[in-house]
Every structure is written in C-alpha cells, then in structure tokens.
Amino acid sequence: MSTPDAARRAVEAVWRIESAKLVAGLARLTQDVGLAEEMAQEALVAALERWPETGIPPNPAGWLMATAKNRAIDEHRRRQTLQRKAGAIGRDVDVRQEVMEDEVDEALDDHIGDDVLRLLFTACHPALSLESRVALTLRCLGGLATDEIARAFLVPEATAAQRIVRAKRTLAQQGVGFALPTPEEMAERLAAVLEVVYLIFNEGYSATAGGDWTRPALCQEALRLGRVLAGLVPAEPEVHGLLALMEIQASRLPARTGADGQAVLLPDQDRRLWDRLLVRRGLAALARAESLPAPIGPYTLQAGIAACHARAATAEDTDWGRIAALYDVLGGLWPTPVVELNRAVAVGMAQGPAAGLAIADRLAAAGALAAYPQLPAVRGDLLARLGRRAEAREAFAHAAELTRNERERAVYRARAAEQDADAPA
C-alpha cells in the first residue's frame, strides 16, 4: 500500500508523461477529442482513488492505458446497445464486442506518433479562438489540470474551464475530424500549432502579469511540445527553428531572477548560470533548421538572434551588428511593431542610441504599441544613454504604469529613480 501523497505524486508524474498518448489513442477510437479527454480523466480519477489502497502498479502507464481502454469499451457497449434497440444492428453482439476490443487495442497501442500529431493539430484547429487553442493544448497534450491552466495565465478557474468546454463544443459542432490536415492545409495549420507553442513559451519566459517574472513550468511544457513536434515532423525547418529558439531562451532562466525573485535583465545576468546543455541543444536545432531545403522562417531567424547572445561570453562581446541585420530580415518576413521595437534596441546598440531612438520614436508616434510597456522602457534606456535623463525618467515611469507584472514594474521604477540619482549636481 502506498501513502496518499506518494500515490498522488506517482499519478501526476505518469499523467504528465502519458496523457498525450492516452488522449490521442482514445481520440482516434472515438473521433471525439472531448470524449477522449473525459475518458482519460476518468482513468486519472480511478488511479487517484485506487493507488493509495492497492499500491502503485508495476507498470503505472499501462494501468492507465488499460483503465482508459475499459472506459472506451464500456462507452462503445452503451452506444451499441442504443443502436441495437433502434434496430440499427443485427449482428451478434459478442462477435462485435471482440472486434471492438481489437480496435481499442490498435487505437491505443499503434500509430502513437501519428495520433499525437493529430491531437496537436486538432487542439490547435483554426475554428477555435487562440485562447481556446492554448487551453485545450495544455489540457490534452500538456496534461495540465484546469486550475493549473488558470493559474498560469492568471484567469479565474471558471474562465479556463469555459475555454476548454467551448473548444470541445466547437470541434464537435463543426464536425472537426480527428485527422491530419491535407497537404494544402498543412502550412496554415502548422503555423497555428507553432503559434500556440510559441505563446505558451513566451508567457512562461516573461509573464504578462502577476508577481512572478517567469513561469518555468510553462516553458517546460512548451519545450516538451516542441520536442514532440520536431520528432513528428522532422522535415519542417520552422519546427526546428522554434525549438532552437525555446531551448536557447530557456537556458537563461536560471539567471533571469535573483535570489529574492527580482528580475535580472540580460546585460546584468551572470552567464555562468546559463544552462549550457540547453544552449548546445538549441544550437543543434538551429543548425538542423538551417540545413533543411526550405526558406528561412521567422522562428529560425529569432533563434539565430538568440544564438548571437548565447555565443557571446560577455554582454560586451555580443555581435549587435549581426543581430540588427537579422532583425532587418525578420521585419521583412514578420512586419510587426514588436519586431520593429526589438530592431530599435539592436540598432541602438550597433549604431548608437540616437539611431535606435529614431525607430522607437516612430513607433510611439504611430500609436500601435500605446499600451505596450516595453516601448517606453526601450525609449527610456536609449534616452538615458543619450544623457536626456528627465525624459528617460518620464519614459521609465510610464513603462511602470503600463506593465501588469510586479517584478517588471519594480525594474522600471528603479530605472526611473536612477535617472535622478545619476543626474549631475
């Protein structure tokens, strides 16, 4: 017999590893992602109830699979009974049941790679809102509970639950099949999948709001999804590009917060704390993306930028000229105000703060990033380097007002205060 805590930890560990394969196999059987996820959840609940009494089984993953299979068979029996009563089936039930069990075994035990890929593309179907795609992906492929998803994105648990329910309902109502997209649809659908994984990672790397500067658990989920995806579609360069970007960025997580949880910006980070294994994995994924016979995409370009930082032993060694050139190319492929703001930083480092400020001022005048705290923060840094301290203080104060992240707010307020402290007497 296991203690309740030991059994719970075992269930959670196995669930995180096996839930995607479990839900995917059930979804291929039922052709209903919502129903498959519910069956998998029932198996999880059964494990939480029984393992403290019976002990952790020798093969925990197999136990969950078998329990889910029995749930699937029970559901199929129920449906067969309803059909039989309606006169739709005339064959012998026992024969059909044997065939059904063979189908379940095949669904759960074969084609696991294809099934997980189908599940990923179904969870990220363009019929769903971006918020619903994220929630359903984290639920079905990340194995996160509703309260974990709510906590990760700082929304009420009821809101996270509604997003998941709405996603399942939409897929059912629109008759979205559990299938890979056609070759014609693949590019668009793959872009949607990558966007979801990218969003999950970014929210973990720089939390939008709340008291934490980073949420490493979300980064880990995104990395896991990226690694799965790279193994399932190895010929897609942007998959490797996104994985490279996430691996390299994740390598900095140990250095992004101080001992008391305060934010540590890139120039001030102790690079000895960067995870060199993740850096090596990221550089290898970048080399793989660049070697494939396809045009370089935006994720691969961003990974190239991250690689410039990773290869620099110190902040002063950073090749800002190359980074600025990469941002020029990225801006042509992905012409967004945020990319242009990042280009302003790179140009400011490569060509001087006045050149960077000119770009940032054009963005401010355009108004597209009016509510984006990083815009006044970038302007504040460039103004401070130009010696325009009063304007820099005002910009940092504005950035502190805009951000919803407490750690980020503290950084901007400190930068604003520095402008007075450093002012000439």
Rosetta blueprint (number, residue, H / E / L):
1 M L
2 S L
3 T L
4 P H
5 D H
6 A H
7 A H
8 R H
9 R H
10 A H
11 V H
12 E H
13 A H
14 V H
15 W H
16 R H
17 I H
18 E H
19 S H
20 A H
21 K H
22 L H
23 V H
24 A H
25 G H
26 L H
27 A H
28 R H
29 L H
30 T H
31 Q L
32 D L
33 V H
34 G H
35 L H
36 A H
37 E H
38 E H
39 M H
40 A H
41 Q H
42 E H
43 A H
44 L H
45 V H
46 A H
47 A H
48 L H
49 E H
50 R H
51 W H
52 P H
53 E H
54 T H
55 G L
56 I L
57 P L
58 P L
59 N L
60 P H
61 A H
62 G H
63 W H
64 L H
65 M H
66 A H
67 T H
68 A H
69 K H
70 N H
71 R H
72 A H
73 I H
74 D H
75 E H
76 H H
77 R H
78 R H
79 R H
80 Q H
81 T H
82 L H
83 Q H
84 R H
85 K H
86 A L
87 G L
88 A L
89 I L
90 G L
91 R L
92 D L
93 V H
94 D H
95 V H
96 R H
97 Q H
98 E H
99 V H
100 M H
101 E H
102 D H
103 E H
104 V H
105 D H
106 E H
107 A H
108 L H
109 D H
110 D L
111 H L
112 I H
113 G H
114 D H
115 D H
116 V H
117 L H
118 R H
119 L H
120 L H
121 F H
122 T H
123 A H
124 C L
125 H L
126 P L
127 A L
128 L L
129 S L
130 L H
131 E H
132 S H
133 R H
134 V H
135 A H
136 L H
137 T H
138 L H
139 R H
140 C H
141 L L
142 G L
143 G L
144 L L
145 A L
146 T H
147 D H
148 E H
149 I H
150 A H
151 R H
152 A H
153 F L
154 L L
155 V L
156 P L
157 E H
158 A H
159 T H
160 A H
161 A H
162 Q H
163 R H
164 I H
165 V H
166 R H
167 A H
168 K H
169 R H
170 T H
171 L H
172 A H
173 Q H
174 Q L
175 G L
176 V L
177 G L
178 F L
179 A L
180 L L
181 P L
182 T L
183 P H
184 E H
185 E H
186 M H
187 A H
188 E H
189 R H
190 L H
191 A H
192 A H
193 V H
194 L H
195 E H
196 V H
197 V H
198 Y H
199 L H
200 I H
201 F H
202 N H
203 E H
204 G H
205 Y H
206 S L
207 A L
208 T L
209 A E
210 G E
211 G L
212 D L
213 W L
214 T L
215 R L
216 P H
217 A H
218 L H
219 C H
220 Q H
221 E H
222 A H
223 L H
224 R H
225 L H
226 G H
227 R H
228 V H
229 L H
230 A H
231 G H
232 L H
233 V L
234 P L
235 A L
236 E L
237 P H
238 E H
239 V H
240 H H
241 G H
242 L H
243 L H
244 A H
245 L H
246 M H
247 E H
248 I H
249 Q H
250 A H
251 S L
252 R L
253 L H
254 P H
255 A H
256 R L
257 T E
258 G L
259 A L
260 D L
261 G L
262 Q L
263 A E
264 V L
265 L L
266 L H
267 P H
268 D H
269 Q L
270 D L
271 R H
272 R H
273 L H
274 W L
275 D L
276 R H
277 L H
278 L H
279 V H
280 R H
281 R H
282 G H
283 L H
284 A H
285 A H
286 L H
287 A H
288 R H
289 A H
290 E H
291 S H
292 L L
293 P L
294 A L
295 P L
296 I L
297 G L
298 P H
299 Y H
300 T H
301 L H
302 Q H
303 A H
304 G H
305 I H
306 A H
307 A H
308 C H
309 H H
310 A H
311 R H
312 A L
313 A L
314 T L
315 A H
316 E H
317 D H
318 T L
319 D L
320 W H
321 G H
322 R H
323 I H
324 A H
325 A H
326 L H
327 Y H
328 D H
329 V H
330 L H
331 G H
332 G H
333 L H
334 W L
335 P L
336 T L
337 P H
338 V H
339 V H
340 E H
341 L H
342 N H
343 R H
344 A H
345 V H
346 A H
347 V H
348 G H
349 M H
350 A H
351 Q H
352 G L
353 P H
354 A H
355 A H
356 G H
357 L H
358 A H
359 I H
360 A H
361 D H
362 R H
363 L H
364 A H
365 A H
366 A H
367 G L
368 A L
369 L L
370 A L
371 A L
372 Y L
373 P L
374 Q H
375 L H
376 P H
377 A H
378 V H
379 R H
380 G H
381 D H
382 L H
383 L H
384 A H
385 R H
386 L L
387 G L
388 R L
389 R H
390 A H
391 E H
392 A H
393 R H
394 E H
395 A H
396 F H
397 A H
398 H H
399 A H
400 A H
401 E H
402 L H
403 T L
404 R E
405 N E
406 E H
407 R H
408 E H
409 R H
410 A H
411 V H
412 Y H
413 R H
414 A H
415 R H
416 A H
417 A H
418 E H
419 Q H
420 D H
421 A H
422 D L
423 A L
424 P L
425 A L
